[in-house]
Amino acid sequence: MKLITLLLVLAVILYFLTGGENKSINVAADLIVFNAKVIVMDNNKTVAEAIAVKDGQILASGTNKEILKFKGEKTISINAKSKTLIPGLNDSHLHLTRGGRFYNAELRWDGVKTLKTALQMLKEQAERTPEGQWVRVIGGWSPFQFEEKRFPTSEEINEATGEVPAFVLFLYSRGWLNAAGLEAMGIDENSEAPEGGSFEKGLDGKLTGVLLAEPNPTILYQRIAALPPLSDEEMINSTKQFYRELNSFGITSGIDAGGGGHQFPADYSGTRLLAEAGEMPIRLSYYLFPQNKGEEYAEFQEWMANNEVGHNGEIHLDHGYELEGGGEFLTWSAGDFENFLAPQPMLEKRPGWREDFKRIIRLHVDNGWPFRIHATYGETIANMLDVIEEVNRETNRKLTSKRWLFDHAETVEDKELNRIKALNGGIAIQARLAYAGEFFVERYGVDKAKQAPPVRKMIDLGLPVGAGTDGTRVASYNPWPALYWLITGKTVGDFQLAEPSNQLSREEALHLYTHGSAWISDEETVKGTLEKGMFADFALLSDDYFTIPEKEINNIKSILTVVGGKVVFASDEYVDMNPKLPEVIPNWSPINFYGGYQNK
């Protein structure tokens, strides 16, 4: 009895010494970030001070006092010093595998502020490019981002590059081959351009070096495909460098919609090898895009017979490298090209597109494959919905049981938004107009741009919506100018597009880039928020996204990016935690001298 009394007294004393709290915990966290502004992104709009991670998932969020109770002997503790911490960004339409394949070979004009600087970079890169290789700028920029507000001229490109072959691409609208490039590719005044494109000639009948997509971008695809590739070793290195670049912006997930000139499985090897080695620093979902016009049905049949939707090819990271379904141009005859420098393509003028499209949609539905469709214009979407609704009726609404969506949808109409909702579809929007908005207005008018795309209407209707860039060619891969565009309605040249009713709050825009994008790949139950049990994917930001002036949103970067509870990128005061990355190869790579996104 005396022993029991003594134990009770000791318990009471311990209770008061600890402030009346029980500090014991059943589990120790692997990682704790404290003194932060944690944006949980749950339905209650919770803002916490700290977050705890265990086994790659969120263990808890709360006050510093609450979360530090989970600290054990082996817990890594990080003081965020009042910085903002958000769920990792998820680009719902980003060409990751293709971007990684070419990253080390490309000179990036993304974020460059003057044409003078861009041309100087071109000149310097030409001087170090070895014989047999090219200088290449493959999209991701707009002439309106430059102070000069114009394209480079062919003369300027030739002067900068001299006898080194060079190719400069602007979105999928036009490209420039210098004189050495024209010669290397054997193109002269008698060369015939592919259907839907042309080689521009001057008044003297000679080639200017300008390649025009009108609007079919095949002429541009062909030039890119003809450029000398990186070696297998260089391509793997390139993929590692590109994914680290994405991590540096706080991107922890990306959904690859498939890409032109990018064959599966051969051209996916850089990412596949990283996944098989368990080295993915990003969760990547991917869709397959048939490359051979007229053979799309056979390609999908082969893929469906030999690949399983939902299969994860990453040995250590859940949902690390996962096949999602079919994407982009499901059939080339229904291709809806987004070149705003050329007239709108009209599906009804293309014989056979409806039959081709229906066969492909039916194939996906019958095999239980999700799909997503590239569609820029409202007229295209209306025509495609006629077919989709028909397939849904014929399959007893089987179509609506799987994820499907439209990509882009810049000029979709209210009626079609309701039709998409009725079919349980969604929409992935991208910041393409941030890079081509001025040309869109020139062709379609200011009023059309005010609701392009009608994001607010999509949200108010309750449609699932994910956000992204469509990088690396028709936009930069940097997510922050895309978020700036969603919030302000402005291009990278600060031209006003969206009217106030079609602009989003910062929280709404971030939701689309996190939980909204997770819906696209059927992952909204495991990522997109920092609630308990969700994947521990998050980014500590250089600046407070919620309070800084709007214009400064463009300049935000991550200073600490975590995927699955592991640090995949760190800079500034956390740089000692940055995982080691191999040196960039080849040694002449523009990435060695300029990096990726410039912002200068």
C-alpha positions as CSV (number, residue, x, y, z in Angstrom):
1,M,0.0,0.0,0.0
2,K,2.8,2.4,0.9
3,L,4.5,1.6,-2.4
4,I,1.3,2.4,-4.4
5,T,1.0,5.7,-2.5
6,L,4.6,6.6,-3.2
7,L,4.1,5.9,-6.9
8,L,1.0,8.1,-7.0
9,V,2.9,10.9,-5.3
10,L,5.7,10.6,-7.9
11,A,3.2,10.6,-10.7
12,V,1.6,13.8,-9.4
13,I,5.0,15.5,-9.0
14,L,6.0,14.5,-12.6
15,Y,2.7,15.8,-13.9
16,F,3.3,19.3,-12.4
17,L,7.0,19.3,-13.4
18,T,6.0,18.7,-17.0
19,G,3.3,21.4,-17.0
20,G,0.5,19.0,-16.7
21,E,1.2,17.3,-20.0
22,N,2.2,13.8,-21.0
23,K,5.2,14.2,-23.3
24,S,5.6,10.5,-24.0
25,I,4.9,9.4,-27.6
26,N,4.3,6.1,-29.2
27,V,6.3,6.8,-32.3
28,A,9.2,9.0,-33.2
29,A,9.2,11.0,-36.4
30,D,11.8,10.6,-39.1
31,L,11.7,14.3,-40.0
32,I,10.3,17.4,-38.3
33,V,10.1,20.9,-39.8
34,F,9.2,23.5,-37.2
35,N,8.9,27.3,-36.9
36,A,7.2,27.2,-40.3
37,K,4.0,28.6,-41.8
38,V,2.6,25.2,-42.9
39,I,-0.2,25.5,-45.5
40,V,-2.0,22.1,-45.0
41,M,-4.4,22.8,-47.9
42,D,-7.2,20.8,-46.1
43,N,-10.9,21.8,-46.2
44,N,-10.5,23.8,-43.0
45,K,-7.7,26.0,-44.5
46,T,-5.5,24.9,-41.7
47,V,-2.2,26.8,-41.1
48,A,0.1,25.0,-38.7
49,E,3.6,25.8,-37.2
50,A,5.2,22.4,-37.7
51,I,4.9,19.1,-39.5
52,A,6.1,15.6,-38.6
53,V,7.0,12.8,-41.1
54,K,7.1,9.1,-40.6
55,D,7.8,6.4,-43.3
56,G,7.3,8.8,-46.1
57,Q,3.9,10.1,-44.9
58,I,2.6,13.0,-42.9
59,L,2.5,11.9,-39.3
60,A,1.0,15.1,-37.9
61,S,0.8,18.9,-38.2
62,G,0.2,21.3,-35.5
63,T,2.0,23.8,-33.1
64,N,5.7,23.6,-32.5
65,K,5.0,22.3,-29.1
66,E,2.7,19.5,-30.3
67,I,5.0,18.4,-33.1
68,L,8.3,18.5,-31.3
69,K,6.9,15.8,-29.0
70,F,7.5,13.4,-31.9
71,K,11.2,14.1,-31.8
72,G,13.3,11.0,-31.1
73,E,17.0,10.3,-31.0
74,K,17.2,9.7,-34.8
75,T,14.7,12.4,-35.9
76,I,16.0,15.0,-38.3
77,S,14.8,18.4,-37.1
78,I,14.7,21.5,-39.4
79,N,14.1,25.0,-38.3
80,A,12.1,26.7,-41.1
81,K,12.8,30.2,-39.6
82,S,9.2,31.3,-40.3
83,K,9.3,30.4,-44.0
84,T,6.1,29.2,-45.8
85,L,5.8,25.5,-46.4
86,I,3.3,24.2,-49.0
87,P,2.3,20.8,-50.4
88,G,4.7,20.0,-53.3
89,L,3.6,21.4,-56.6
90,N,2.2,18.9,-59.2
91,D,2.3,20.0,-62.8
92,S,-0.6,18.2,-64.4
93,H,0.7,18.5,-68.0
94,L,4.5,18.7,-68.2
95,H,6.6,16.8,-70.7
96,L,9.0,15.4,-68.1
97,T,10.5,12.4,-69.8
98,R,11.2,14.3,-73.0
99,G,12.4,17.3,-71.1
100,G,14.9,15.2,-69.2
101,R,16.0,13.5,-72.5
102,F,17.1,16.8,-74.0
103,Y,17.8,19.1,-71.1
104,N,21.6,19.0,-71.2
105,A,21.7,19.7,-75.0
106,E,19.4,22.8,-74.9
107,L,20.1,26.5,-74.3
108,R,17.2,27.8,-72.3
109,W,15.9,31.3,-73.0
110,D,13.2,30.8,-70.2
111,G,13.1,33.9,-68.1
112,V,15.8,35.9,-70.1
113,K,14.8,39.5,-69.9
114,T,16.4,41.0,-73.0
115,L,16.8,39.8,-76.6
116,K,20.3,41.2,-76.4
117,T,21.2,38.8,-73.6
118,A,19.5,35.9,-75.4
119,L,21.6,36.5,-78.5
120,Q,24.8,36.9,-76.5
121,M,24.0,33.5,-74.9
122,L,23.5,32.1,-78.4
123,K,26.9,33.5,-79.5
124,E,28.8,32.2,-76.5
125,Q,27.2,28.7,-76.8
126,A,28.1,28.6,-80.5
127,E,31.8,29.3,-79.7
128,R,31.9,26.2,-77.3
129,T,29.7,23.8,-79.3
130,P,31.9,21.0,-80.8
131,E,31.8,19.9,-84.4
132,G,28.9,17.6,-85.1
133,Q,26.7,19.2,-82.5
134,W,24.1,22.0,-82.7
135,V,23.2,25.1,-80.7
136,R,19.5,24.7,-80.0
137,V,16.9,26.8,-78.2
138,I,13.8,24.6,-78.0
139,G,10.9,26.7,-76.8
140,G,9.9,27.9,-73.3
141,W,10.1,31.6,-74.1
142,S,8.1,34.5,-75.5
143,P,9.3,37.6,-77.5
144,F,7.2,39.7,-75.1
145,Q,9.3,38.7,-72.1
146,F,12.1,40.6,-73.7
147,E,12.5,44.4,-73.2
148,E,12.7,44.7,-77.0
149,K,9.2,43.0,-77.3
150,R,10.1,41.2,-80.6
151,F,11.5,38.1,-82.2
152,P,15.1,37.7,-83.2
153,T,15.8,38.2,-86.9
154,S,17.4,35.5,-89.1
155,E,20.3,37.9,-89.6
156,E,20.8,38.3,-85.8
157,I,20.8,34.5,-85.3
158,N,23.2,34.0,-88.2
159,E,25.6,36.7,-86.8
160,A,25.5,35.1,-83.4
161,T,26.1,31.5,-84.5
162,G,28.3,31.8,-87.6
163,E,29.2,28.4,-89.1
164,V,27.8,26.4,-86.2
165,P,24.4,24.9,-87.1
166,A,21.6,26.3,-84.9
167,F,17.9,25.9,-84.5
168,V,15.7,28.2,-82.4
169,L,12.1,27.2,-81.7
170,F,9.2,29.5,-80.6
171,L,6.5,27.4,-79.1
172,Y,5.0,25.2,-81.9
173,S,4.5,28.2,-84.1
174,R,7.8,28.8,-85.9
175,G,11.4,28.1,-85.9
176,W,14.7,29.5,-87.2
177,L,17.5,27.6,-88.9
178,N,20.7,29.5,-89.4
179,A,22.5,29.2,-92.8
180,A,24.7,26.4,-91.4
181,G,21.6,24.6,-90.2
182,L,19.9,24.8,-93.5
183,E,23.0,23.4,-95.2
184,A,23.4,20.6,-92.6
185,M,19.8,19.5,-93.1
186,G,20.0,19.7,-96.8
187,I,17.2,22.2,-97.1
188,D,17.2,24.6,-100.1
189,E,14.7,26.6,-102.2
190,N,13.5,23.4,-103.9
191,S,12.8,21.5,-100.6
192,E,9.2,20.6,-100.0
193,A,7.8,21.3,-96.6
194,P,5.5,18.7,-94.9
195,E,1.7,19.3,-95.0
196,G,0.6,22.2,-92.9
197,G,4.0,23.9,-92.8
198,S,6.3,26.0,-95.0
199,F,9.8,27.2,-95.5
200,E,9.6,31.0,-95.6
201,K,11.2,32.8,-98.6
202,G,12.2,36.4,-99.0
203,L,11.2,38.7,-101.9
204,D,14.3,37.4,-103.7
205,G,13.0,33.9,-103.6
206,K,15.7,32.7,-101.2
207,L,15.1,30.9,-97.9
208,T,15.1,33.2,-94.9
209,G,15.6,30.3,-92.5
210,V,12.2,30.7,-90.9
211,L,10.0,27.6,-90.6
212,L,6.3,28.2,-90.3
213,A,3.7,25.8,-88.8
214,E,0.4,26.7,-90.5
215,P,-0.8,25.4,-88.0
216,N,0.5,21.8,-88.2
217,P,3.9,21.6,-86.3
218,T,5.2,18.6,-88.2
219,I,7.8,20.8,-89.9
220,L,9.1,21.7,-86.4
221,Y,8.9,18.2,-85.0
222,Q,11.0,17.0,-88.0
223,R,13.8,19.5,-87.4
224,I,14.0,18.7,-83.7
225,A,14.0,14.9,-84.4
226,A,16.9,15.4,-86.9
227,L,19.2,17.0,-84.3
228,P,22.0,14.9,-82.9
229,P,21.0,13.1,-79.7
230,L,22.8,12.8,-76.4
231,S,24.5,9.5,-75.7
232,D,22.7,7.1,-73.3
233,E,25.0,8.2,-70.4
234,E,24.5,11.8,-71.2
235,M,20.7,11.4,-71.4
236,I,20.6,9.7,-68.0
237,N,22.7,12.6,-66.6
238,S,20.4,15.1,-68.4
239,T,17.3,13.6,-66.8
240,K,18.8,13.8,-63.3
241,Q,19.8,17.4,-63.9
242,F,16.3,18.3,-65.2
243,Y,14.5,16.7,-62.3
244,R,16.7,18.5,-59.9
245,E,15.8,21.7,-61.7
246,L,12.1,20.9,-61.2
247,N,12.7,20.2,-57.5
248,S,14.3,23.6,-57.1
249,F,10.9,25.2,-57.9
250,G,9.1,23.0,-55.4
251,I,7.8,20.5,-57.9
252,T,7.4,17.1,-56.3
253,S,5.1,15.5,-58.9
254,G,4.5,15.8,-62.6
255,I,2.1,14.2,-65.1
256,D,3.6,13.5,-68.5
257,A,0.9,13.7,-71.1
258,G,3.1,12.2,-73.9
259,G,5.0,14.2,-76.4
260,G,5.4,14.7,-80.1
261,G,8.6,13.0,-81.5
262,H,8.8,11.0,-78.3
263,Q,8.5,7.2,-78.8
264,F,7.4,4.8,-76.1
265,P,9.3,2.8,-74.8
266,A,12.6,3.7,-76.5
267,D,12.7,7.4,-75.7
268,Y,11.6,6.9,-72.1
269,S,14.8,5.0,-71.1
270,G,16.4,7.9,-69.1
271,T,13.5,8.1,-66.7
272,R,12.9,4.3,-66.7
273,L,16.5,3.6,-65.7
274,L,16.3,6.0,-62.8
275,A,13.0,4.4,-61.7
276,E,14.4,0.9,-61.9
277,A,17.4,2.0,-59.8
278,G,15.1,3.6,-57.2
279,E,16.5,7.1,-57.9
280,M,13.4,9.1,-58.8
281,P,13.3,12.5,-57.0
282,I,9.8,13.2,-58.3
283,R,6.6,11.2,-58.6
284,L,5.9,10.9,-62.3
285,S,2.7,9.6,-63.9
286,Y,2.7,9.2,-67.7
287,Y,0.3,8.8,-70.6
288,L,1.2,7.3,-74.0
289,F,0.9,9.4,-77.3
290,P,0.9,7.5,-80.6
291,Q,3.5,8.9,-83.0
292,N,2.6,7.3,-86.3
293,K,-0.3,8.9,-88.2
294,G,-2.7,6.2,-89.4
295,E,-1.2,3.6,-87.0
296,E,-2.6,4.9,-83.7
297,Y,-5.1,2.1,-83.2
298,A,-2.4,-0.6,-83.7
299,E,0.0,1.3,-81.4
300,F,-2.6,1.4,-78.6
301,Q,-3.5,-2.2,-79.1
302,E,0.1,-3.2,-78.6
303,W,0.6,-1.0,-75.6
304,M,-2.6,-2.3,-73.9
305,A,-1.5,-5.8,-74.5
306,N,1.9,-5.3,-73.0
307,N,1.5,-2.6,-70.3
308,E,-0.7,-2.4,-67.2
309,V,-2.3,0.9,-66.2
310,G,-1.3,1.7,-62.6
311,H,2.0,-0.2,-62.8
312,N,4.7,1.5,-60.7
313,G,8.1,1.1,-62.2
314,E,9.9,2.8,-59.3
315,I,11.3,0.3,-56.8
316,H,11.4,2.6,-53.8
317,L,8.9,5.4,-54.3
318,D,5.1,4.9,-54.3
319,H,3.5,6.2,-57.5
320,G,7.0,7.0,-58.6
321,Y,6.8,6.1,-62.2
322,E,3.3,5.1,-63.1
323,L,1.5,4.5,-66.4
324,E,-1.9,6.2,-66.5
325,G,-3.4,5.7,-69.9
326,G,-3.5,7.3,-73.4
327,G,-2.9,11.0,-73.9
328,E,-2.5,14.1,-76.2
329,F,-3.4,13.3,-79.8
330,L,-5.2,10.0,-79.4
331,T,-5.5,10.1,-83.2
332,W,-3.6,12.5,-85.5
333,S,-6.7,13.1,-87.7
334,A,-8.3,14.8,-84.7
335,G,-5.3,16.9,-83.8
336,D,-6.2,20.4,-82.6
337,F,-3.1,22.6,-83.1
338,E,-2.7,25.6,-80.8
339,N,-0.7,27.8,-83.0
340,F,-2.3,31.3,-82.5
341,L,-0.2,32.7,-85.3
342,A,-2.2,30.6,-87.8
343,P,-5.9,30.1,-88.4
344,Q,-7.9,27.8,-86.2
345,P,-8.0,24.2,-87.5
346,M,-11.5,22.9,-87.9
347,L,-12.2,19.2,-87.3
348,E,-15.3,19.1,-89.5
349,K,-13.1,19.8,-92.5
350,R,-11.1,16.7,-92.0
351,P,-12.6,13.5,-93.5
352,G,-12.5,10.4,-91.3
353,W,-11.5,12.1,-88.0
354,R,-14.8,11.1,-86.3
355,E,-14.4,7.4,-87.1
356,D,-10.8,7.4,-86.1
357,F,-11.5,9.1,-82.9
358,K,-14.4,6.9,-81.9
359,R,-12.4,3.7,-82.5
360,I,-9.6,5.0,-80.2
361,I,-12.0,6.1,-77.5
362,R,-13.9,2.8,-77.6
363,L,-10.6,0.9,-77.4
364,H,-9.7,2.8,-74.2
365,V,-13.1,2.3,-72.6
366,D,-13.3,-1.4,-73.5
367,N,-9.8,-2.0,-72.0
368,G,-10.4,0.2,-68.9
369,W,-7.7,2.7,-69.9
370,P,-8.1,6.3,-68.7
371,F,-7.5,8.9,-71.4
372,R,-6.8,12.6,-71.9
373,I,-7.3,14.6,-75.0
374,H,-5.5,17.7,-76.4
375,A,-8.2,20.2,-77.3
376,T,-7.6,23.9,-77.6
377,Y,-10.8,25.2,-79.1
378,G,-14.5,25.1,-78.0
379,E,-15.6,23.9,-81.4
380,T,-13.2,20.9,-81.2
381,I,-14.4,20.0,-77.7
382,A,-18.0,20.2,-78.8
383,N,-17.4,17.8,-81.8
384,M,-15.3,15.4,-79.6
385,L,-18.0,15.3,-76.9
386,D,-20.6,14.1,-79.5
387,V,-18.4,11.1,-80.0
388,I,-17.6,10.6,-76.3
389,E,-21.3,10.7,-75.4
390,E,-22.0,8.2,-78.1
391,V,-19.4,5.8,-76.8
392,N,-20.7,6.2,-73.3
393,R,-24.3,5.3,-74.4
394,E,-23.0,2.3,-76.3
395,T,-21.0,1.0,-73.4
396,N,-23.8,1.5,-70.8
397,R,-22.0,4.4,-69.2
398,K,-18.8,2.4,-68.8
399,L,-16.8,5.5,-69.9
400,T,-17.7,7.5,-66.9
401,S,-16.2,5.0,-64.5
402,K,-12.7,5.9,-65.4
403,R,-10.7,9.1,-65.3
404,W,-10.8,11.1,-68.5
405,L,-10.2,14.7,-69.3
406,F,-9.6,17.4,-71.8
407,D,-6.3,19.3,-71.8
408,H,-6.0,23.0,-72.5
409,A,-9.6,24.0,-73.3
410,E,-8.8,27.7,-73.9
411,T,-12.1,28.6,-75.6
412,V,-14.4,25.9,-74.2
413,E,-18.1,27.1,-73.9
414,D,-20.4,26.9,-71.0
415,K,-22.6,24.2,-72.6
416,E,-19.6,21.9,-73.1
417,L,-18.4,22.4,-69.5
418,N,-21.8,21.0,-68.4
419,R,-21.5,18.1,-70.8
420,I,-18.0,17.3,-69.5
421,K,-19.3,17.3,-65.9
422,A,-22.2,15.0,-66.9
423,L,-19.7,12.5,-68.1
424,N,-17.6,12.7,-64.9
425,G,-14.7,14.3,-66.9
426,G,-12.2,16.9,-65.8
427,I,-9.9,19.5,-67.4
428,A,-6.2,20.2,-67.1
429,I,-5.4,23.8,-67.9
430,Q,-1.9,25.1,-68.7
431,A,-0.2,28.5,-68.9
432,R,0.1,28.5,-72.7
433,L,-1.5,31.9,-73.0
434,A,1.1,33.3,-70.6
435,Y,3.6,32.8,-73.5
436,A,1.3,33.3,-76.5
437,G,-1.5,35.5,-75.2
438,E,-0.6,38.6,-77.2
439,F,-0.9,36.5,-80.4
440,F,-4.2,35.1,-79.2
441,V,-5.6,38.6,-78.7
442,E,-4.3,39.7,-82.1
443,R,-6.2,36.9,-83.8
444,Y,-9.3,36.4,-81.6
445,G,-9.7,39.7,-79.8
446,V,-9.5,41.1,-76.3
447,D,-13.0,39.9,-75.3
448,K,-12.2,36.3,-76.2
449,A,-9.1,36.4,-74.0
450,K,-11.0,37.5,-70.9
451,Q,-12.3,34.0,-70.3
452,A,-9.5,31.9,-71.9
453,P,-9.7,29.4,-70.4
454,P,-12.8,30.0,-68.2
455,V,-11.2,28.7,-65.1
456,R,-13.6,30.4,-62.6
457,K,-16.6,28.8,-64.4
458,M,-14.9,25.4,-64.3
459,I,-14.4,25.7,-60.5
460,D,-17.8,27.1,-59.8
461,L,-19.4,24.2,-61.7
462,G,-17.5,21.7,-59.6
463,L,-15.4,20.3,-62.4
464,P,-12.2,18.6,-61.4
465,V,-9.4,21.0,-62.6
466,G,-5.6,20.6,-62.5
467,A,-3.0,23.2,-63.4
468,G,0.3,23.1,-65.2
469,T,2.6,24.6,-67.7
470,D,2.7,22.3,-70.8
471,G,6.5,22.9,-70.6
472,T,9.1,22.6,-71.9
473,R,8.3,23.9,-75.4
474,V,5.0,25.8,-75.6
475,A,5.8,27.2,-72.2
476,S,8.5,27.2,-69.6
477,Y,8.5,24.5,-67.0
478,N,8.7,27.0,-64.2
479,P,5.4,26.8,-62.2
480,W,5.6,30.3,-60.7
481,P,4.9,32.3,-63.8
482,A,2.0,29.9,-64.4
483,L,0.6,30.6,-60.9
484,Y,1.1,34.3,-61.5
485,W,-0.9,34.0,-64.7
486,L,-3.7,32.2,-62.9
487,I,-3.8,34.9,-60.2
488,T,-3.4,38.1,-62.3
489,G,-4.4,37.0,-65.8
490,K,-1.2,38.4,-67.2
491,T,1.3,37.1,-69.7
492,V,5.1,36.9,-69.1
493,G,5.1,40.2,-70.9
494,D,2.6,41.6,-68.3
495,F,-0.1,42.0,-70.9
496,Q,-3.6,41.7,-69.3
497,L,-5.7,38.8,-70.6
498,A,-8.2,37.5,-68.0
499,E,-10.8,39.8,-66.6
500,P,-11.2,40.1,-62.8
501,S,-14.0,37.5,-62.7
502,N,-11.7,34.9,-64.2
503,Q,-8.7,35.5,-61.9
504,L,-8.1,33.2,-58.9
505,S,-7.1,33.9,-55.4
506,R,-3.6,32.7,-54.4
507,E,-5.1,29.8,-52.4
508,E,-7.3,28.7,-55.3
509,A,-4.4,28.8,-57.7
510,L,-2.3,26.7,-55.3
511,H,-5.1,24.2,-54.8
512,L,-5.2,23.6,-58.6
513,Y,-1.5,23.1,-58.6
514,T,-1.6,20.5,-55.7
515,H,-4.8,18.7,-54.9
516,G,-6.4,19.6,-58.2
517,S,-3.6,18.1,-60.2
518,A,-3.6,15.0,-58.0
519,W,-7.2,14.2,-59.3
520,I,-5.9,14.1,-62.9
521,S,-3.8,11.0,-62.2
522,D,-6.3,9.5,-59.7
523,E,-4.1,10.2,-56.7
524,E,-6.1,12.8,-54.8
525,T,-6.4,10.4,-51.8
526,V,-2.6,10.1,-51.3
527,K,-1.2,13.5,-52.2
528,G,-2.0,17.2,-52.7
529,T,-2.5,18.1,-49.1
530,L,-0.4,17.8,-45.9
531,E,-3.0,16.0,-43.9
532,K,-2.2,13.0,-41.8
533,G,-1.4,9.9,-43.9
534,M,-0.8,11.8,-47.1
535,F,2.6,11.6,-48.9
536,A,5.2,13.7,-47.3
537,D,5.9,15.8,-50.4
538,F,6.4,19.5,-49.6
539,A,8.4,22.6,-50.4
540,L,9.8,25.4,-48.1
541,L,9.6,28.6,-50.1
542,S,12.1,31.4,-50.5
543,D,9.3,33.9,-50.1
544,D,5.8,34.0,-48.6
545,Y,3.6,33.2,-51.6
546,F,0.5,34.6,-49.8
547,T,1.8,38.0,-48.9
548,I,4.5,39.2,-51.3
549,P,3.5,41.6,-54.1
550,E,2.0,39.7,-57.1
551,K,4.8,40.4,-59.5
552,E,7.3,38.8,-57.1
553,I,5.5,35.5,-57.3
554,N,7.4,34.9,-60.6
555,N,10.6,34.8,-58.6
556,I,9.7,32.3,-55.9
557,K,11.9,29.2,-55.6
558,S,12.1,26.4,-53.1
559,I,14.9,26.4,-50.6
560,L,14.0,22.9,-49.4
561,T,12.1,20.2,-51.3
562,V,11.0,16.9,-49.8
563,V,9.6,13.9,-51.6
564,G,8.4,10.9,-49.6
565,G,10.0,12.4,-46.5
566,K,13.4,12.7,-48.1
567,V,15.2,15.9,-49.0
568,V,15.6,16.0,-52.8
569,F,16.7,19.6,-53.1
570,A,18.1,22.2,-50.7
571,S,19.7,25.6,-51.1
572,D,20.5,28.8,-49.1
573,E,20.9,27.9,-45.3
574,Y,20.0,24.3,-46.0
575,V,22.5,23.7,-48.8
576,D,24.4,21.1,-46.8
577,M,21.3,18.9,-47.1
578,N,21.3,19.1,-50.9
579,P,21.8,15.5,-52.3
580,K,24.9,15.1,-54.4
581,L,24.4,15.4,-58.1
582,P,26.9,14.2,-60.8
583,E,28.6,16.9,-62.9
584,V,26.8,17.9,-66.0
585,I,27.8,16.0,-69.2
586,P,28.8,16.7,-71.9
587,N,31.2,19.4,-70.7
588,W,30.0,21.8,-73.5
589,S,26.4,21.6,-72.2
590,P,24.7,25.0,-71.9
591,I,23.5,23.9,-68.4
592,N,27.1,24.0,-67.3
593,F,27.3,27.7,-68.1
594,Y,23.8,29.1,-67.7
595,G,21.8,26.5,-65.8
596,G,18.1,26.1,-66.8
597,Y,15.6,28.9,-66.0
598,Q,17.4,32.2,-66.2
599,N,15.4,35.0,-64.6
600,K,18.0,37.5,-65.6
